[in-house]
Amino acid sequence: MDPELLSMVPRPVCALLLLFPVTEKYETFRTEEEERIKSQGQAVKPSVYFMKQTISNACGTIGLIHAIANNRDKINFEAESSLKKFLDESVSMSPEERAKYLETYEAPSIDEKVDLHFIALVNVGGSLYELDGRKPFPINHGQSSDATFLEDAIEVCKKFMERDPDELRFNAIALSAA
């Protein structure tokens, strides 16, 4: 997450996937954040594609869908792509309906125990959103732009790391133009 190393990431960055440990500290923060947003509210653009996670151990899949669905204008899909079909058919659905629709596809075993979790960070309409299918809604982290997205997203990642300073199991993956 060093600025010098970030300068090597191809630009523009369309999304950032963050893998992090689900710890007691994170769960406490998640509950407090949800209650704060429910009481104070937040602005979320209607164009944000967000879906709930109802399939256990599918956070990587949900994170990738969030990253790609919020960048459809920057991605060239093959005409008969199953991902394009899924996105086209689910774009008008609610987050819960999207989750149910995904359940009809093959999924990992629900019995697998996991303690790591993927989320997606995306820039939609000049706002940086955290998209986590375990949360009831997107989290708006404020203004961003194509030019500053990576650095803005890294600041959000750093907050995850600061909450659990003894943890080393963090990883970030950038989706950028080829």
N, C-alpha and C positions, 0 to 999 in steps of 0.2 A: 504494500500500500504506500510505498515510498514514491513521492512525486517523480523522481528520476526514472523509476521503473515504470510508473504509469505512462510516462511519455512514450514508451515503446509499444503501447497498445494501439492497434490500428483504429483510426477514427473515421467516421463517427461511430460511437458506441451506441447501440440501439437499446440495450438492456443489460442488466447485471444480475446474475444468479448468485445468491449467497447461500452457502451451506454452513450451518452452525449447530452447536449442541443445544438440545432442549434440556435445560437445567431448571432447578427450582427457582433460581434467580430470574431466569427468562420468563417462566410461567407467572411469577408474581408481577413482573413488569407488564406482561401481556394482559393480565386481568385488570390492572390499574389503568393501562392505556385505553382499553375497551370501555371501561366505566367513564373515564374522562371524556372520551369522544362522544359517548352516548349522551352525556349531560351537557357538554359544551357545543357539540356539533363540529362539522368540518365541511369544506367544499370539495366535492368530488365531481369531476366532469362526467356528463352522461356517456361520453365516448369511451370511457375506461372499460375495457373488457375484463371482468372479474368473475371467477367461479369459486364455489365452495369446494373443499376437499372432503369427500365422504368415503373415499377408498383409502384404507390404511396403507401406509408405505408408498403412496403415490405422489409425494410432494415434489419429486423431481419432474415428474410428468406434468403436474399442475404448474410448476414454475416455468417449464418450457412453453406450455400453452400460453401462460400469461405473457411471457416475453415475446413470443411470436404473434399472438393475437393483437397485441398493442403496437405492432410494427408491420401490419399487413401491407401498408402502403410502401414499405421499403423492401419487401420480399417478393421474389418471383416464384410462384408455386407452379408445379407441373399441373397441367389441366385436370388430370384424374387423381391428383394427390388425395389420400384419405384425410390428411391433416386439413387441407383446404376445404374438403367436403364437411368435415366436423365443424370448422370455424364458420363456414357459410351457413350451415344449418343451425348453429347454436347462437349466432350473433344477436338474434332478437329475443333470446331466452333470458330468464332471470338467473342470478348466480346459482340458486338451488336447482333450477331446471337443467342448467349446464352440467352440474354435478351428476344428476340422475342420468342424463344423456351419456356422460362418460362412463358411467357404471355398466352400460351395455357393451363396452369394449373390454377386451382381455385385460386383466389387472394382476398385480403381484398378489401373493398370498396374504390374506388378511391376518394370518397368525404370526407373521414375522415380527419380532420385537425390534424396534428401532429407537435410537435416541439422538438422531441427527435429523435435521429438517432443512428443506430448500424453500426459499422464497424468491420472488422476482422483484427487481427495482426497475421501473420504466419511467420515461418522460412522455406524458400525454398532454398535449396542448400547453406546454410550458410549466407543468407541475410535475414534481417527482413523487411517484406513488410507490408504496410498498404493497405488494400483492401476495397475500398469504392465505391460502385456502382454509386454514384452520381458524382464521379470524372472520368475524361476521361482515366485514366491509374493508375496502381499500383504506390505506393510511396515507394521507396527504402530508408529505414532508416539506412542502413549500415550493418556491419557484426553482426552475431549472431551465436549461436550454440545450440544444444539440452540442454547443461548444463547451458547456460546463458540466454536462450530465455525468461523465465518469467521476470527476472530482466530487460532485455533489453526492453521488451514490456511495462513493467511498466514505464520505463523512457519516452516512447512515450506517455503513458496515462497521466503522470504528466504534459507534455507540453500542452495537451488539457486543463487540469485543471488550469494551470497557465495563459492561455489566458483568462479565465473567472473566476477570483478568487472569485467573489461574488455568483457564481452558486454552488448549492449543488447536482444537479441532474446528478450524474455520477455513473456508475455501471460497473464493469468488471467481466466477467465470463470466467473461464479457462476451456479449453477442455484438459483433461489429460487421460493418460492410466488408465484403470480400473484394 
